[in-house]
Amino acid sequence: MLQLHGVKHVFGLCGDTSLPFYDALCRLEHGIEHVLTRDERHAAYMADAYARVSGRVGVCEGPSGGGATYILPGVVEANESSVALVSITSDIPVTARGRYPLTELDQKALFRPLTKWNTVVDHVSQIPHIFRTAFRAATTGRPGACHIGLPYDLQKQDVDEADLWANVNHARFPAFRTAPDPDLVGAAADVILRARRPAFVCGGGIIISGASDELIALAEMLDAPIASTVSGHGVVPDDHPLAVGVVGANGGTDQTRDAISAADTVIFVGCRAGSTTTEHGTVPARDVPIVHIDIDPMVVAANYRIEAGMVGDARLCLAALGHEIARRVEGRERTSDAAQRLAGLRTEKRARFDALARSDERPIRPERVLSALQAALPRDAIVVADPGTPCPYFSGYFDFNRTGRRFITNRAHGALGFSLAAAVGAWFASPSSKVAAVMGDGSFGFCVGELETLVRKSVPLTLVVFSNASYGWIKASQKDGYGQRYFSVDFNRSDHARIAEAFGLKVWRVEDPAQVDAAIKAAVAHDGPALVDIISQPLEESAVPVSRWMG
């Protein structure tokens, strides 16, 4: 069933109850590469990023008991990030249920609140139908994560070959796109054409839908700025004249905030208009007319009173809206001098960053590291960032001058230890791309075991660690809101370079700002896995673009 759904990679970890499945992977000709990970959580993170980059369903697997509980963080991250993922956990035999076997737990109940769809197989004849259902649920409507519990004894039984079929449309997402109600398209056009200075705020839904061309065409027709959420970074090239950059409490700056505050109508597309994006509902202000477009009807108008809303696939919605507005304006040029205004804001924002990026202060400023990576990475590179220091800095100041999924970070739940594993999945999805994973040293401690996976699988990632010997985000929050009473956030500094070298990576440890550019350039040029350990400025002392620490 995996083969029939076009699966080429499965990320996972072995266990007793998975032995028949592993034996089948070993024996049969199926064209699937199994990537053995060092824990189940990272298998799910790999499958998540693989799906984000490839547009195919990410597949991860793990054993019963602890394996099922360990895989959960990655499954719920994918689900809440609208990523199509199928998680398979093997389970105790059906005949052992209720007899207190080792690793017994109610997997169906465990996964129910954290997935779009989930079940545990009760009879071998159900397996083909259940796999078709999981792939259909994962790829249609708002994409999401699904779970299948696969009992040990059923893996050894036979099914009717006639039941083995799949709908090829469910191999990729979004599948079976839904178009908007024409009446709602007209109502949205009414609101937008009344505006003198409209602006777009766009989320990851644009990238999932592949709607950047439709978005840019409509924005150029309206002369409207395009801002993005953190997950939407890449909806428009950052060097486009109408690009604002990332807005919100995490990654937004005074300049991007001003760009949205100047709008007299805001169009949210493919985003939830949540607390981080809108700075807790203050930008845009509550009296600004809102148009909201999303695939999920429960998202539209959830956080703002709207003048118009549309439900459907982002690409189809924007295409329909663009056609309707073009019909009404009939070639008449609309201008709000947006490009000129945004050019001034970008210059102001860049001047502040560049001054800090040239700093010779010690510990090394994050701005200096970003500047070096911007210069060294190719234009089509993929950057995967952990929460903490990397996420706001790369959201706020790193330019991705191509559309598409060039920036990945785990915005749904923000667990540490995401970027290394996710970068592995991104590379398997696009092995011709240069992939960089950036993390704090807190995150490094969560994912260090996967360094062995990089070496074993010859994955040529560039890893950068911001080493400041603390859980920086929490320490900064204690400084901002708790009178600098730092409690249980500091830990001993590790020599990440020596640790990585012991796993077999090429490494650099940098304390001198003057050595940053050369080390980053060499790491990016290296043809295998490489790590640069940066002794960096504590986050609570930095100029990080964060306006509110609590999300």
VEXDREN-2710 file (C-alpha; in Angstrom, 1 decimal):
% VEXDREN-2710
k/r/px/py/pz
1/MET/0.0/0.0/0.0
2/LEU/2.9/2.4/0.6
3/GLN/4.3/1.5/-2.8
4/LEU/1.0/2.1/-4.5
5/HIS/0.8/5.6/-2.8
6/GLY/4.2/6.5/-4.3
7/VAL/6.2/6.4/-1.1
8/LYS/9.9/6.5/-1.7
9/HIS/11.2/7.1/1.9
10/VAL/10.2/5.9/5.3
11/PHE/11.8/7.3/8.4
12/GLY/11.7/5.2/11.5
13/LEU/13.1/3.1/14.3
14/CYS/12.9/-0.7/14.9
15/GLY/11.1/-2.6/17.6
16/ASP/9.9/-6.1/18.5
17/THR/6.4/-5.5/17.3
18/SER/7.6/-4.1/13.9
19/LEU/9.7/-7.2/13.0
20/PRO/7.3/-8.5/10.3
21/PHE/7.1/-5.1/8.7
22/TYR/10.9/-4.8/8.7
23/ASP/11.3/-8.2/7.2
24/ALA/8.9/-7.3/4.4
25/LEU/11.0/-4.1/3.8
26/CYS/14.1/-6.3/3.6
27/ARG/12.6/-9.1/1.4
28/LEU/10.5/-7.3/-1.2
29/GLU/11.2/-5.2/-4.2
30/HIS/9.4/-1.9/-3.5
31/GLY/11.7/1.0/-4.3
32/ILE/11.4/2.4/-0.7
33/GLU/14.4/3.6/1.2
34/HIS/14.2/3.1/5.0
35/VAL/16.1/5.7/7.0
36/LEU/16.9/4.4/10.4
37/THR/16.8/7.1/13.0
38/ARG/18.1/7.2/16.6
39/ASP/14.7/8.0/18.1
40/GLU/11.1/8.1/17.0
41/ARG/10.5/11.8/17.5
42/HIS/13.2/12.6/15.0
43/ALA/11.7/10.1/12.5
44/ALA/8.5/12.2/12.6
45/TYR/10.4/15.5/12.2
46/MET/12.3/14.0/9.2
47/ALA/9.0/12.9/7.6
48/ASP/7.4/16.3/8.3
49/ALA/10.2/18.3/6.5
50/TYR/10.4/15.8/3.7
51/ALA/6.7/16.4/3.1
52/ARG/7.1/20.2/3.3
53/VAL/9.8/20.2/0.7
54/SER/8.6/17.4/-1.7
55/GLY/4.9/17.9/-1.6
56/ARG/4.6/14.2/-1.1
57/VAL/3.2/12.5/2.0
58/GLY/5.8/12.1/4.7
59/VAL/5.9/8.6/6.3
60/CYS/7.4/7.7/9.7
61/GLU/7.1/4.6/11.7
62/GLY/8.0/3.3/15.2
63/PRO/7.2/0.4/17.6
64/SER/4.6/0.0/20.2
65/GLY/4.7/1.4/23.8
66/GLY/7.5/3.9/24.2
67/GLY/7.9/4.2/20.4
68/ALA/4.3/5.3/20.1
69/THR/4.7/7.9/22.8
70/TYR/8.1/9.2/21.5
71/ILE/6.8/9.7/18.0
72/LEU/3.9/11.9/19.1
73/PRO/5.7/15.3/19.2
74/GLY/6.5/15.1/15.6
75/VAL/3.1/13.9/14.6
76/VAL/1.2/16.7/16.3
77/GLU/3.7/19.3/14.9
78/ALA/3.0/18.2/11.4
79/ASN/-0.8/18.1/12.0
80/GLU/-1.0/21.6/13.4
81/SER/1.3/22.8/10.6
82/SER/-1.0/21.4/7.9
83/VAL/1.6/18.9/6.7
84/ALA/0.5/15.6/5.1
85/LEU/2.1/12.9/7.2
86/VAL/1.2/9.2/7.9
87/SER/2.6/7.7/11.1
88/ILE/2.6/4.0/11.5
89/THR/3.2/2.5/14.9
90/SER/3.2/-1.3/15.3
91/ASP/1.2/-2.7/18.2
92/ILE/0.8/-5.7/20.4
93/PRO/-1.0/-8.7/18.8
94/VAL/-4.8/-8.4/18.7
95/THR/-5.1/-11.6/20.6
96/ALA/-3.0/-10.2/23.5
97/ARG/-5.2/-7.2/24.2
98/GLY/-6.3/-7.0/27.8
99/ARG/-3.8/-9.6/28.9
100/TYR/-1.2/-7.1/30.2
101/PRO/1.5/-7.7/27.5
102/LEU/4.6/-5.5/27.5
103/THR/4.0/-2.2/25.7
104/GLU/0.2/-2.4/25.7
105/LEU/-1.5/1.0/25.6
106/ASP/-4.6/2.4/23.9
107/GLN/-2.9/3.9/20.8
108/LYS/-6.2/5.0/19.2
109/ALA/-7.1/7.1/22.3
110/LEU/-3.5/8.4/22.5
111/PHE/-3.4/9.7/19.0
112/ARG/-7.1/10.8/18.7
113/PRO/-6.7/14.4/19.9
114/LEU/-3.4/15.0/18.0
115/THR/-4.2/13.8/14.5
116/LYS/-6.5/14.6/11.7
117/TRP/-7.5/10.9/11.5
118/ASN/-6.3/7.8/13.2
119/THR/-7.2/4.2/13.9
120/VAL/-5.8/0.8/15.0
121/VAL/-6.3/-2.1/12.7
122/ASP/-8.5/-4.9/14.1
123/HIS/-8.5/-7.4/11.2
124/VAL/-6.0/-8.0/8.4
125/SER/-8.7/-7.4/5.7
126/GLN/-9.0/-3.7/6.9
127/ILE/-5.3/-2.9/6.1
128/PRO/-5.8/-1.7/2.4
129/HIS/-8.8/0.4/3.2
130/ILE/-7.2/1.9/6.3
131/PHE/-4.1/2.9/4.4
132/ARG/-6.2/4.5/1.6
133/THR/-8.2/6.4/4.2
134/ALA/-5.1/7.7/5.9
135/PHE/-3.6/9.0/2.7
136/ARG/-6.9/10.5/1.6
137/ALA/-7.3/12.3/5.0
138/ALA/-3.7/13.5/5.1
139/THR/-3.8/15.1/1.6
140/THR/-7.3/16.5/1.2
141/GLY/-9.0/19.6/2.7
142/ARG/-6.6/21.1/5.2
143/PRO/-3.7/18.7/5.1
144/GLY/-2.7/17.0/8.3
145/ALA/-1.2/14.0/10.1
146/CYS/-2.8/10.6/10.3
147/HIS/-1.9/7.6/12.4
148/ILE/-2.2/3.8/11.9
149/GLY/-1.7/1.3/14.6
150/LEU/-0.6/-2.0/13.1
151/PRO/-0.8/-5.1/15.4
152/TYR/2.1/-7.6/15.3
153/ASP/0.0/-10.6/14.5
154/LEU/-1.9/-9.0/11.6
155/GLN/1.4/-8.2/9.9
156/LYS/1.9/-11.9/9.3
157/GLN/-1.5/-12.6/7.7
158/ASP/-2.7/-12.6/4.1
159/VAL/-5.0/-10.1/2.4
160/ASP/-6.9/-10.5/-0.9
161/GLU/-4.6/-9.1/-3.7
162/ALA/-7.7/-7.5/-5.3
163/ASP/-8.0/-5.1/-2.4
164/LEU/-4.5/-3.7/-3.0
165/TRP/-5.1/-0.5/-4.9
166/ALA/-4.7/3.2/-4.3
167/ASN/-5.8/6.6/-5.7
168/VAL/-2.6/8.2/-7.1
169/ASN/-4.0/11.7/-6.4
170/HIS/-3.5/11.0/-2.6
171/ALA/0.2/10.6/-3.0
172/ARG/0.7/14.4/-3.0
173/PHE/-0.9/17.3/-1.3
174/PRO/-3.0/19.3/-1.6
175/ALA/-5.2/16.8/-3.3
176/PHE/-8.7/17.5/-4.8
177/ARG/-8.5/21.2/-4.3
178/THR/-11.7/23.1/-3.4
179/ALA/-12.7/26.3/-5.1
180/PRO/-14.4/29.3/-3.4
181/ASP/-18.0/30.3/-3.6
182/PRO/-18.3/32.8/-6.5
183/ASP/-20.6/35.1/-4.3
184/LEU/-17.9/35.3/-1.6
185/VAL/-15.3/36.1/-4.3
186/GLY/-17.4/39.0/-5.3
187/ALA/-17.9/40.2/-1.7
188/ALA/-14.1/40.0/-1.1
189/ALA/-13.5/42.0/-4.3
190/ASP/-15.9/44.7/-3.1
191/VAL/-14.0/45.2/0.2
192/ILE/-10.6/45.2/-1.4
193/LEU/-11.5/47.6/-4.2
194/ARG/-12.8/50.1/-1.6
195/ALA/-9.4/50.2/0.0
196/ARG/-6.7/52.8/-0.9
197/ARG/-3.8/51.0/0.7
198/PRO/-4.6/47.2/1.0
199/ALA/-1.9/44.8/2.3
200/PHE/-1.6/41.0/2.4
201/VAL/-0.5/38.9/5.4
202/CYS/0.2/35.4/4.1
203/GLY/0.9/32.2/5.9
204/GLY/2.2/28.7/5.1
205/GLY/-1.0/27.9/3.3
206/ILE/0.3/29.9/0.3
207/ILE/3.4/27.7/0.1
208/ILE/1.5/24.4/0.6
209/SER/-0.9/25.4/-2.2
210/GLY/1.8/26.6/-4.5
211/ALA/0.0/29.9/-4.9
212/SER/2.8/32.4/-5.0
213/ASP/2.4/33.3/-8.6
214/GLU/-1.3/34.1/-8.1
215/LEU/-0.6/36.1/-5.0
216/ILE/2.1/38.2/-6.6
217/ALA/0.0/38.9/-9.7
218/LEU/-2.9/40.1/-7.5
219/ALA/-0.7/42.2/-5.3
220/GLU/0.9/43.8/-8.3
221/MET/-2.5/44.6/-9.7
222/LEU/-3.5/46.2/-6.4
223/ASP/-0.1/47.7/-5.7
224/ALA/-0.4/46.0/-2.3
225/PRO/2.5/45.1/0.1
226/ILE/2.9/41.3/0.9
227/ALA/3.9/40.4/4.4
228/SER/4.3/36.9/5.7
229/THR/4.0/34.9/8.9
230/VAL/7.1/32.9/10.0
231/SER/5.7/29.8/8.3
232/GLY/4.9/31.9/5.2
233/HIS/8.4/33.1/4.7
234/GLY/8.9/32.4/1.0
235/VAL/5.5/33.3/-0.3
236/VAL/7.2/36.1/-2.2
237/PRO/10.9/36.7/-2.9
238/ASP/12.4/39.0/-0.3
239/ASP/13.8/41.2/-3.0
240/HIS/10.5/41.8/-4.7
241/PRO/9.5/45.5/-4.5
242/LEU/6.2/44.6/-2.7
243/ALA/7.8/42.3/-0.1
244/VAL/7.5/43.4/3.5
245/GLY/9.1/40.4/5.2
246/VAL/7.9/38.6/8.3
247/VAL/5.5/40.4/10.6
248/GLY/4.5/39.7/14.2
249/ALA/6.0/39.3/17.6
250/ASN/8.6/36.7/16.5
251/GLY/10.7/38.0/13.6
252/GLY/8.8/41.2/13.0
253/THR/10.5/44.6/13.3
254/ASP/9.4/48.2/13.7
255/GLN/9.6/48.6/9.9
256/THR/7.4/45.6/9.0
257/ARG/5.0/46.6/11.7
258/ASP/4.7/50.1/10.2
259/ALA/4.0/48.5/6.8
260/ILE/0.9/46.7/8.1
261/SER/-0.2/49.5/10.3
262/ALA/-0.3/51.8/7.3
263/ALA/-2.8/49.5/5.5
264/ASP/-6.5/50.5/5.4
265/THR/-7.5/46.9/4.6
266/VAL/-5.7/43.7/5.4
267/ILE/-6.1/40.4/3.5
268/PHE/-5.1/37.3/5.5
269/VAL/-4.4/34.3/3.2
270/GLY/-3.5/30.8/4.3
271/CYS/-2.9/31.8/8.0
272/ARG/-4.8/31.8/11.2
273/ALA/-4.2/35.4/12.2
274/GLY/-3.0/34.1/15.5
275/SER/-1.4/35.8/18.5
276/THR/2.2/35.8/17.2
277/THR/1.3/37.0/13.7
278/THR/-0.9/39.8/14.9
279/GLU/1.0/40.7/18.1
280/HIS/-1.9/39.6/20.2
281/GLY/-4.5/41.2/17.9
282/THR/-2.9/44.7/17.8
283/VAL/-1.4/44.7/14.3
284/PRO/-3.6/45.2/12.3
285/ALA/-5.8/47.2/14.7
286/ARG/-9.3/46.0/15.4
287/ASP/-11.0/48.7/13.4
288/VAL/-9.2/47.8/10.1
289/PRO/-11.4/46.0/7.5
290/ILE/-10.3/42.4/7.2
291/VAL/-10.7/39.9/4.4
292/HIS/-9.8/36.3/5.4
293/ILE/-9.0/33.4/3.0
294/ASP/-8.3/29.9/4.2
295/ILE/-8.8/26.2/3.4
296/ASP/-10.2/25.7/6.9
297/PRO/-13.7/27.2/7.5
298/MET/-13.0/27.3/11.3
299/VAL/-10.0/29.6/10.8
300/VAL/-11.9/32.3/8.8
301/ALA/-13.1/35.0/11.2
302/ALA/-11.8/33.1/14.3
303/ASN/-9.7/36.0/15.6
304/TYR/-10.9/39.1/13.7
305/ARG/-14.3/40.5/12.7
306/ILE/-14.2/40.3/8.9
307/GLU/-15.8/42.2/6.1
308/ALA/-15.5/39.3/3.8
309/GLY/-14.2/35.7/3.9
310/MET/-13.5/32.9/1.4
311/VAL/-13.0/29.2/2.1
312/GLY/-11.0/27.1/-0.3
313/ASP/-7.6/26.3/-1.7
314/ALA/-5.3/29.3/-1.6
315/ARG/-4.3/29.1/-5.3
316/LEU/-7.9/28.7/-6.5
317/CYS/-9.1/31.5/-4.2
318/LEU/-6.4/33.9/-5.3
319/ALA/-6.9/33.0/-9.0
320/ALA/-10.6/33.6/-8.7
321/LEU/-10.2/36.9/-6.8
322/GLY/-7.6/38.1/-9.3
323/HIS/-9.8/37.3/-12.2
324/GLU/-12.8/39.1/-10.6
325/ILE/-10.7/42.2/-9.7
326/ALA/-9.1/42.3/-13.1
327/ARG/-12.5/42.2/-14.7
328/ARG/-13.6/45.2/-12.6
329/VAL/-10.6/47.4/-13.0
330/GLU/-10.3/46.7/-16.7
331/GLY/-6.6/47.6/-16.9
332/ARG/-6.9/50.8/-14.9
333/GLU/-3.7/51.2/-12.9
334/ARG/-4.0/51.3/-9.1
335/THR/-1.1/52.8/-7.2
336/SER/-0.5/53.5/-3.5
337/ASP/3.3/54.2/-3.9
338/ALA/3.8/50.9/-2.0
339/ALA/7.1/50.0/-3.6
340/GLN/8.6/53.4/-2.7
341/ARG/7.4/53.2/0.9
342/LEU/8.6/49.7/1.3
343/ALA/12.0/50.5/-0.1
344/GLY/12.5/53.1/2.5
345/LEU/11.4/50.8/5.3
346/ARG/13.7/48.0/4.0
347/THR/16.7/50.4/3.9
348/GLU/16.0/51.5/7.5
349/LYS/15.7/47.9/8.6
350/ARG/18.8/46.7/6.8
351/ALA/21.0/49.6/8.0
352/ARG/20.4/48.6/11.7
353/PHE/21.1/45.0/11.0
354/ASP/24.3/45.6/8.9
355/ALA/25.8/47.8/11.7
356/LEU/25.4/44.9/14.1
357/ALA/26.6/42.3/11.6
358/ARG/29.9/44.2/11.3
359/SER/30.4/44.2/15.1
360/ASP/33.6/42.7/16.5
361/GLU/32.0/42.2/20.0
362/ARG/32.6/39.0/21.9
363/PRO/30.7/36.8/22.4
364/ILE/29.8/36.8/18.7
365/ARG/26.6/38.6/17.7
366/PRO/24.0/36.4/15.9
367/GLU/23.8/39.1/13.2
368/ARG/27.4/38.4/12.2
369/VAL/26.6/34.7/11.8
370/LEU/23.5/35.4/9.7
371/SER/25.5/37.8/7.4
372/ALA/28.1/35.0/6.9
373/LEU/25.4/32.4/6.1
374/GLN/23.7/34.8/3.7
375/ALA/26.9/35.3/1.8
376/ALA/27.9/31.6/1.7
377/LEU/24.7/29.7/1.0
378/PRO/23.4/29.4/-2.5
379/ARG/20.2/31.2/-3.6
380/ASP/18.2/28.0/-3.6
381/ALA/19.4/26.8/-0.2
382/ILE/17.0/25.5/2.4
383/VAL/17.4/26.7/6.0
384/VAL/15.9/24.8/8.9
385/ALA/15.7/26.7/12.2
386/ASP/15.0/25.7/15.7
387/PRO/13.1/28.0/18.2
388/GLY/15.1/30.2/20.4
389/THR/17.9/32.3/18.8
390/PRO/17.5/31.0/15.2
391/CYS/13.8/31.4/14.5
392/PRO/13.3/35.1/15.1
393/TYR/16.7/36.1/13.6
394/PHE/16.2/34.1/10.4
395/SER/12.6/35.2/10.1
396/GLY/13.5/38.8/10.6
397/TYR/16.7/39.2/8.7
398/PHE/17.6/36.4/6.3
399/ASP/16.6/37.0/2.7
400/PHE/15.1/34.1/0.7
401/ASN/15.0/35.5/-2.8
402/ARG/13.1/32.7/-4.3
403/THR/9.5/31.5/-3.7
404/GLY/8.7/28.2/-2.1
405/ARG/9.7/26.3/1.0
406/ARG/13.2/27.6/1.6
407/PHE/12.7/28.2/5.3
408/ILE/11.4/25.6/7.7
409/THR/10.8/26.0/11.5
410/ASN/8.4/24.3/13.8
411/ARG/5.9/27.1/14.5
412/ALA/3.0/24.9/15.9
413/HIS/4.5/23.8/19.2
414/GLY/8.0/25.1/19.1
415/ALA/9.8/22.0/20.6
416/LEU/13.6/22.2/20.8
417/GLY/15.6/19.7/18.8
418/PHE/13.6/20.0/15.5
419/SER/16.1/21.5/13.0
420/LEU/18.7/18.8/12.7
421/ALA/16.2/16.0/12.0
422/ALA/14.0/18.1/9.8
423/ALA/17.0/19.1/7.8
424/VAL/17.7/15.5/7.1
425/GLY/14.2/15.0/5.8
426/ALA/14.5/18.2/3.7
427/TRP/17.7/16.8/2.1
428/PHE/16.1/13.5/1.3
429/ALA/13.3/15.4/-0.4
430/SER/15.7/17.6/-2.4
431/PRO/19.2/16.1/-2.4
432/SER/20.5/18.6/-4.9
433/SER/19.8/21.5/-2.5
434/LYS/22.2/22.8/0.1
435/VAL/20.5/22.4/3.4
436/ALA/21.6/24.2/6.6
437/ALA/20.3/23.5/10.1
438/VAL/20.7/26.2/12.7
439/MET/20.1/25.6/16.4
440/GLY/20.9/26.8/19.9
441/ASP/22.9/24.6/22.3
442/GLY/19.7/23.8/24.2
443/SER/18.4/22.2/21.0
444/PHE/21.7/20.5/20.3
445/GLY/21.3/18.5/23.5
446/PHE/17.9/17.2/22.3
447/CYS/19.1/15.9/18.9
448/VAL/22.8/15.0/19.3
449/GLY/22.2/11.3/18.6
450/GLU/21.1/12.0/15.0
451/LEU/24.7/13.2/14.2
452/GLU/25.4/9.5/13.8
453/THR/22.5/9.3/11.2
454/LEU/24.1/12.1/9.2
455/VAL/27.4/10.3/9.0
456/ARG/25.9/6.8/8.3
457/LYS/23.6/8.1/5.6
458/SER/26.2/10.6/4.2
459/VAL/23.8/13.5/4.5
460/PRO/25.9/16.7/3.7
461/LEU/24.2/19.1/6.0
462/THR/25.7/22.3/7.3
463/LEU/25.0/22.7/11.0
464/VAL/25.4/25.9/13.0
465/VAL/25.1/26.0/16.8
466/PHE/24.6/29.2/18.7
467/SER/26.3/28.4/21.9
468/ASN/25.4/30.6/24.9
469/ALA/25.0/27.9/27.6
470/SER/21.4/28.6/28.4
471/TYR/17.8/28.1/27.4
472/GLY/17.9/31.6/25.9
473/TRP/14.3/32.2/25.1
474/ILE/13.2/31.4/28.6
475/LYS/16.1/33.4/30.1
476/ALA/15.1/36.4/28.0
477/SER/11.5/36.0/29.1
478/GLN/12.7/36.0/32.8
479/LYS/14.6/39.2/32.1
480/ASP/11.7/40.9/30.4
481/GLY/8.8/39.9/32.7
482/TYR/10.3/38.6/35.9
483/GLY/12.8/41.2/37.1
484/GLN/15.9/39.3/35.8
485/ARG/15.3/36.5/38.3
486/TYR/17.1/33.8/36.3
487/PHE/16.1/30.4/37.6
488/SER/17.0/27.0/36.2
489/VAL/17.8/28.2/32.7
490/ASP/21.7/28.0/32.6
491/PHE/23.8/24.9/32.0
492/ASN/27.5/24.1/31.4
493/ARG/28.9/25.0/28.0
494/SER/29.6/21.9/25.9
495/ASP/32.2/21.7/23.2
496/HIS/29.8/20.9/20.4
497/ALA/32.6/20.8/17.9
498/ARG/34.5/18.0/19.7
499/ILE/31.2/16.1/20.2
500/ALA/30.4/16.3/16.5
501/GLU/33.9/15.4/15.5
502/ALA/33.7/12.3/17.6
503/PHE/30.6/11.3/15.5
504/GLY/32.6/11.9/12.3
505/LEU/31.6/15.4/11.2
506/LYS/34.0/18.1/9.9
507/VAL/34.0/20.8/12.6
508/TRP/34.9/24.4/13.4
509/ARG/34.7/26.1/16.8
510/VAL/34.6/29.9/16.5
511/GLU/35.1/32.5/19.3
512/ASP/36.7/35.3/17.3
513/PRO/34.2/37.3/15.1
514/ALA/36.9/37.7/12.5
515/GLN/36.9/34.0/11.9
516/VAL/33.1/33.6/11.3
517/ASP/33.0/34.2/7.6
518/ALA/35.8/31.8/6.8
519/ALA/34.4/29.0/9.0
520/ILE/30.9/29.3/7.6
521/LYS/32.2/29.4/4.0
522/ALA/34.3/26.3/4.6
523/ALA/31.5/24.4/6.2
524/VAL/29.1/25.2/3.4
525/ALA/31.7/24.1/0.8
526/HIS/32.4/20.8/2.6
527/ASP/30.9/17.9/0.7
528/GLY/29.9/16.0/3.9
529/PRO/28.2/16.8/7.2
530/ALA/29.8/19.8/8.9
531/LEU/29.2/21.7/12.1
532/VAL/30.2/25.2/13.2
533/ASP/30.1/25.9/16.9
534/ILE/29.7/29.6/17.5
535/ILE/30.3/31.1/21.0
536/SER/27.5/33.5/20.7
537/GLN/25.9/36.4/22.5
538/PRO/23.3/35.4/25.1
539/LEU/19.8/35.9/23.6
540/GLU/18.7/38.1/26.5
541/GLU/21.5/40.6/25.7
542/SER/20.9/40.6/21.9
543/ALA/18.9/42.8/19.5
544/VAL/16.7/39.9/18.5
545/PRO/13.5/40.9/16.7
546/VAL/11.0/39.8/19.3
547/SER/8.4/42.2/20.6
548/ARG/6.7/39.8/23.0
549/TRP/8.3/36.7/24.5
550/MET/5.0/35.0/25.4
551/GLY/3.4/33.6/22.3
END
